[in-house]
Amino acid sequence: MARHKVEISGVNTANIKVLSNEEMRQLFVKMKEGDPFAREDLVNGNLKLVLSILKRFHYRDENMDDLFQVGCIGLLKAIDNFDLSHEVRFSTYAVPMILGEVKRYLRDNNSVRISRSLRDLAYKILRYKDEYMQSYGKEPDPEEIAKVMEVSTYDVVNALDALRDPVSMFEPIYSDGGDTIYLYDQIEDKTVDKNIDMRMALENALKNLSNREQYIIDQRFIVGKTQMEIASELGISQAQISRLEKSAIASVKKSLK
């Protein structure tokens, strides 16, 4: 099977080593004994775990190099805090920490600004929910949280909603290998005339793109292919596809203003 060379933060993802459970256990033992290289080997041997988590965010207009570095911070925290005596797989322990680190980064860098008081309330609620889950094995309902926090139920729901990531209308929600259904396909059209004008403007904007950019946009958002699949077809790197895609989208947005 062909291995695609995709570089993120200078790391060739095709050459990343994957550690076995036994290799992992031995490295953790060495790290606890003071081996200066064991921690680095653990990091390098789990980079694919970080990449697998980042796939969940491929639809976002984010710099994947930045997300990769943030994910690696979560990986380092997981490595430093992992305890072999817990008898759980390292990946089981690490995934929530890596995912949490990435989500925190995305929340803190969200273009939708949230008031400090609302953000603080949301974080207090999340801490309470975590403590409640550990004690009772289930999540508390909003009414109970509101009572503990001495706020209204609306405030609780509003604070938690404020931390949720905005969803793109072009987010694919279903694909059976053929036509892909996007979120905007499920939204009722109450402005037909405006949509016709918008579609005509969009078609004209797309015509101004280069042939390669048009092909990438078509394959990404109409056919539903991944950047890696398109990179393989065109014989260029995934990073180049990402840059071309972002450039094309920026050009279309500029034309539609």
C-alpha positions as CSV (number, residue, x, y, z in Angstrom):
1,M,0.0,0.0,0.0
2,A,1.4,3.4,-1.0
3,R,2.4,5.7,1.8
4,H,1.6,9.4,1.3
5,K,4.2,11.9,2.3
6,V,2.5,14.6,4.2
7,E,4.5,17.1,6.3
8,I,3.1,18.8,9.3
9,S,5.3,21.1,11.4
10,G,8.3,19.6,9.6
11,V,7.3,16.0,10.4
12,N,7.0,13.5,7.6
13,T,3.9,11.6,8.6
14,A,4.7,8.7,6.3
15,N,7.7,7.8,8.4
16,I,6.1,8.0,11.9
17,K,6.8,4.9,13.9
18,V,3.9,3.2,15.8
19,L,4.9,1.6,19.1
20,S,3.5,-1.7,20.3
21,N,2.0,-2.0,23.8
22,E,5.1,-3.8,25.1
23,E,7.4,-1.2,23.6
24,M,5.3,1.5,25.2
25,R,5.4,-0.1,28.6
26,Q,9.2,-0.5,28.4
27,L,9.6,3.1,27.5
28,F,7.4,4.3,30.4
29,V,9.5,2.2,32.8
30,K,12.7,3.7,31.4
31,M,11.3,7.2,31.6
32,K,10.4,6.7,35.3
33,E,14.0,5.4,35.9
34,G,15.4,8.6,34.4
35,D,16.3,7.6,30.9
36,P,16.7,11.0,29.1
37,F,15.6,9.6,25.7
38,A,12.6,7.5,26.7
39,R,10.2,10.5,26.8
40,E,11.2,11.6,23.3
41,D,10.7,8.1,22.0
42,L,7.2,8.0,23.5
43,V,6.3,11.3,21.8
44,N,7.6,10.2,18.4
45,G,5.9,6.8,18.8
46,N,2.5,8.4,19.4
47,L,2.4,11.2,16.8
48,K,0.0,9.2,14.7
49,L,-2.4,9.2,17.6
50,V,-2.3,13.0,17.5
51,L,-2.9,12.9,13.7
52,S,-5.9,10.6,14.0
53,I,-7.5,13.0,16.4
54,L,-6.9,16.0,14.1
55,K,-8.9,14.3,11.4
56,R,-12.0,15.3,13.3
57,F,-11.1,18.9,12.6
58,H,-10.2,18.7,8.9
59,Y,-13.3,20.7,7.9
60,R,-12.2,23.8,9.9
61,D,-10.3,26.6,8.4
62,E,-7.5,26.2,10.8
63,N,-3.7,25.9,10.4
64,M,-3.1,22.2,10.8
65,D,0.5,22.9,11.8
66,D,-0.8,24.9,14.8
67,L,-3.3,22.2,15.7
68,F,-0.7,19.5,15.5
69,Q,1.6,21.4,17.9
70,V,-1.3,21.9,20.3
71,G,-2.1,18.2,20.1
72,C,1.5,17.4,20.9
73,I,1.2,19.5,24.0
74,G,-1.7,17.3,25.1
75,L,0.3,14.2,24.2
76,L,3.2,15.4,26.4
77,K,0.8,16.1,29.3
78,A,-0.6,12.6,28.9
79,I,2.9,11.0,28.8
80,D,4.0,12.9,31.9
81,N,0.9,12.0,33.9
82,F,0.3,8.4,32.8
83,D,0.5,5.7,35.4
84,L,1.3,2.1,34.4
85,S,-0.4,0.8,37.5
86,H,-3.8,1.9,36.2
87,E,-3.6,-1.0,33.7
88,V,-5.3,0.9,30.9
89,R,-4.0,1.4,27.4
90,F,-2.1,4.6,26.9
91,S,-4.2,5.6,24.0
92,T,-7.4,5.3,26.1
93,Y,-5.8,7.7,28.6
94,A,-4.2,10.1,26.1
95,V,-7.1,10.7,23.6
96,P,-9.3,12.8,26.0
97,M,-6.3,14.9,27.0
98,I,-5.1,15.5,23.4
99,L,-8.7,16.2,22.3
100,G,-9.3,18.5,25.3
101,E,-6.1,20.5,24.5
102,V,-7.2,21.0,20.9
103,K,-10.7,22.0,21.8
104,R,-9.5,24.5,24.4
105,Y,-7.2,26.0,21.8
106,L,-10.1,26.3,19.3
107,R,-12.4,27.9,21.9
108,D,-9.8,30.4,23.0
109,N,-9.0,31.4,19.4
110,N,-12.6,31.4,18.2
111,S,-13.5,34.3,16.0
112,V,-16.8,34.6,17.8
113,R,-16.0,36.5,20.9
114,I,-17.6,35.4,24.2
115,S,-17.8,37.6,27.2
116,R,-15.4,36.8,30.1
117,S,-18.2,36.3,32.6
118,L,-20.0,33.8,30.3
119,R,-16.8,31.9,29.6
120,D,-16.0,31.7,33.3
121,L,-19.5,30.4,34.1
122,A,-19.1,27.8,31.4
123,Y,-15.8,26.6,32.7
124,K,-17.2,26.4,36.3
125,I,-20.1,24.3,34.9
126,L,-17.8,22.0,33.1
127,R,-15.7,21.4,36.2
128,Y,-18.9,20.7,38.2
129,K,-20.1,18.3,35.6
130,D,-16.8,16.4,35.7
131,E,-16.9,16.1,39.5
132,Y,-20.5,15.0,39.4
133,M,-19.7,12.4,36.7
134,Q,-16.9,10.9,38.8
135,S,-19.1,10.8,41.9
136,Y,-22.4,9.5,40.4
137,G,-21.5,8.1,37.0
138,K,-24.0,10.4,35.1
139,E,-24.3,14.0,34.1
140,P,-26.3,16.4,36.2
141,D,-29.4,18.1,34.6
142,P,-29.3,21.8,33.8
143,E,-31.8,22.5,36.7
144,E,-29.5,21.0,39.3
145,I,-26.5,22.8,37.9
146,A,-28.4,26.1,38.0
147,K,-29.3,25.5,41.6
148,V,-25.7,24.8,42.6
149,M,-24.3,27.7,40.6
150,E,-27.1,30.0,41.8
151,V,-28.0,31.1,38.3
152,S,-31.0,30.5,36.1
153,T,-31.4,27.4,33.9
154,Y,-31.2,29.7,30.9
155,D,-27.8,30.9,32.0
156,V,-26.5,27.4,32.3
157,V,-27.7,26.4,28.8
158,N,-26.5,29.7,27.3
159,A,-23.0,29.4,28.8
160,L,-22.5,25.8,27.5
161,D,-23.8,26.8,24.1
162,A,-21.3,29.7,24.0
163,L,-18.4,27.2,24.1
164,R,-19.7,25.1,21.2
165,D,-17.9,25.5,17.9
166,P,-19.8,27.2,15.1
167,V,-20.8,24.6,12.4
168,S,-20.2,25.4,8.8
169,M,-23.2,25.1,6.4
170,F,-20.8,23.2,4.2
171,E,-20.2,20.5,6.8
172,P,-20.9,17.1,5.3
173,I,-23.5,15.2,7.4
174,Y,-23.9,12.0,5.3
175,S,-22.2,10.2,2.5
176,D,-22.9,6.7,1.2
177,G,-20.0,6.7,-1.2
178,G,-21.9,8.6,-3.8
179,D,-23.5,12.0,-3.4
180,T,-22.5,13.8,-0.2
181,I,-25.3,15.6,1.8
182,Y,-24.2,18.9,3.4
183,L,-25.8,20.7,6.3
184,Y,-27.1,23.5,4.0
185,D,-29.0,20.8,2.0
186,Q,-31.2,20.3,5.1
187,I,-32.0,24.0,5.7
188,E,-35.3,25.2,4.4
189,D,-35.0,27.7,1.6
190,K,-37.2,30.7,2.3
191,T,-35.3,33.2,0.1
192,V,-35.4,31.6,-3.3
193,D,-34.7,34.8,-5.3
194,K,-31.7,35.7,-3.1
195,N,-30.3,32.2,-3.4
196,I,-30.6,32.3,-7.2
197,D,-28.6,35.6,-7.2
198,M,-26.1,34.1,-4.8
199,R,-25.6,30.9,-6.9
200,M,-25.0,33.0,-10.0
201,A,-22.5,35.1,-8.2
202,L,-20.8,32.0,-6.8
203,E,-20.6,30.4,-10.3
204,N,-18.9,33.6,-11.6
205,A,-16.5,33.7,-8.7
206,L,-15.6,30.0,-9.3
207,K,-14.9,30.7,-13.0
208,N,-12.2,33.2,-11.9
209,L,-10.2,30.5,-10.2
210,S,-7.5,28.6,-11.9
211,N,-8.3,25.2,-13.4
212,R,-6.4,23.5,-10.5
213,E,-8.2,25.5,-7.9
214,Q,-11.6,24.8,-9.5
215,Y,-10.7,21.1,-9.5
216,I,-9.7,21.1,-5.9
217,I,-12.9,22.9,-4.8
218,D,-15.1,20.6,-6.9
219,Q,-13.4,17.4,-5.5
220,R,-13.4,18.7,-1.9
221,F,-16.9,20.2,-1.6
222,I,-18.9,18.4,-4.3
223,V,-17.4,15.0,-4.6
224,G,-16.3,14.9,-0.9
225,K,-12.7,13.7,-1.3
226,T,-10.1,14.3,1.4
227,Q,-7.1,16.6,0.8
228,M,-4.8,13.6,0.9
229,E,-6.8,11.8,-1.8
230,I,-6.6,14.9,-4.1
231,A,-2.9,15.3,-3.3
232,S,-2.3,11.7,-4.4
233,E,-4.2,12.3,-7.7
234,L,-2.3,15.5,-8.5
235,G,1.1,14.3,-7.4
236,I,1.6,17.1,-4.9
237,S,1.7,17.3,-1.1
238,Q,-1.4,17.6,1.2
239,A,0.1,20.9,2.5
240,Q,0.0,22.3,-1.0
241,I,-3.6,21.2,-1.5
242,S,-4.5,22.9,1.8
243,R,-2.9,26.1,0.7
244,L,-4.5,26.1,-2.7
245,E,-7.9,25.3,-1.1
246,K,-7.6,28.2,1.4
247,S,-6.5,30.6,-1.4
248,A,-9.4,29.6,-3.6
249,I,-12.0,30.0,-0.8
250,A,-10.5,33.4,0.1
251,S,-10.8,34.5,-3.6
252,V,-14.4,33.3,-3.8
253,K,-15.3,35.2,-0.5
254,K,-13.6,38.3,-1.9
255,S,-15.6,38.1,-5.1
256,L,-18.9,37.7,-3.2
257,K,-18.4,40.7,-1.0
